[in-house]
Amino acid sequence: MRLSIKKAAALTLLGAMFAVVLAACGGDDPTATPTTAPAPTATAVPVVAGEAPAPTATAVPAPAAPEFDAEAYFSGKLMRMLVGYNPGGGTDAVGRYMAGHLPKFIPGKPRMIVQNLTPNLTQRNFVWNAKPDGLTMSTEATSGIVDQQEAAAQFDMREVSAIGATSGGDSFWALWGAANLPYVCADSASGKTGELITIADNAASWQDLGSTGFNTGMIARAMKLPYQLLHVAGGLGSSTQKLMLQRGDVNSWNTSTVWSQLPLKNPGWTRDGIIKPFLDMSYSGTTMPSNTEGDFTCDKAEDYLGNMTTELEQFYRYSDLRTSFAKNLLGPPNMDPAILASLRKSMDDAMNDAEFVAGLEKASSINTRYTPGAEMGAAMVKMTNDLIDNAVEYNELRQEIYNTYVK
């Protein structure tokens, strides 16, 4: 049968379409060109049996914490500088100078006032419990490590916020000239049973024995001095101690940093022998400096205890805790690191400013020996731990000194 041209054309077109479909579906035509699968866009992560597959999404980093704006934080604020002694002494003089001049080095230039809170242990407890916002700090006479061992202490010197120490190192024991004691330096009183050398400290019990009574008691014990420790309640800063000497309540005095201050506060006392050197009790490796009226003419404890190895080691093991830092600035524990860093930098800037340091030395007549806050804080952690490690020996010595000398 012959097909019409129209039907033949239709069949031809249908065959062509069928061939195209076969090629597209991967038919068995050996000449067909294979199609290539698209390349993967991510590397496959093998899944370990029993474990969820690792996420393939890229983590988005958390936004950075905003930088601390010290100027905005301190601007318009009122800061308090606590002093644990009565007005007029060396620690009070440093605290008042700091309150008047340190704020200009603090971003935002806040106002600062001084508050005297006695006795010093009460003041330390107050600052320890203050809000750690950088607005409350104290000027301290000593490191506070010995004070921490007192029964009423609430603080731990390993955790306070150390801002910086302006001085430290020197400590001395002196006699009151008007008492006419028959002694010159400590060796002249060794083994004597005559007139008692008396000194005052706040020592209601052996657990309350502070660094003054303990350090002088250690020397009296080692050198067999005719010595008596009088318990006096309340704060015993340098101004109170000087008043007690003048009234005849005691006839000797142990303190730090004040030798250079005496010609300004009490002209003629060292020149005329109203205050007479008895023993240099300075930090190991340092000696008492001269003041404008004369030298400190008595030797160091190590010169008198040279043949007493155990006693010498014990003395410096504990006395250095007091003399290492003086006139230091401390804040409460748990202070925000950014706030503490800002205060430490302000202290660094102030103590590196020649005009500030000259003014501080003029106002207090105390030689500066600056220790930055971070260095001071690390040292206090070590020294406190050392004292805790020697707690048994330390407490035995405190009990012996208290029972032997406190009246």
PyMOL commands that set and color helices and strands:
alter all, ss='L'
color gray80, all
select helices_A, chain A and resi 5-24+70-74+90-105+120-128+147-149+177-179+186-189+206-208+211-223+238-247+262-265+301-304+309-323+337-351+354-364+373-389+391-405
alter helices_A, ss='H'
color red, helices_A
select strands_A, chain A and resi 78-83+111-116+136-140+161-167+171-176+197-201+227-231+252-256+275-280+326-331+371-372
alter strands_A, ss='S'
color yellow, strands_A
deselect
rebuild
show_as cartoon
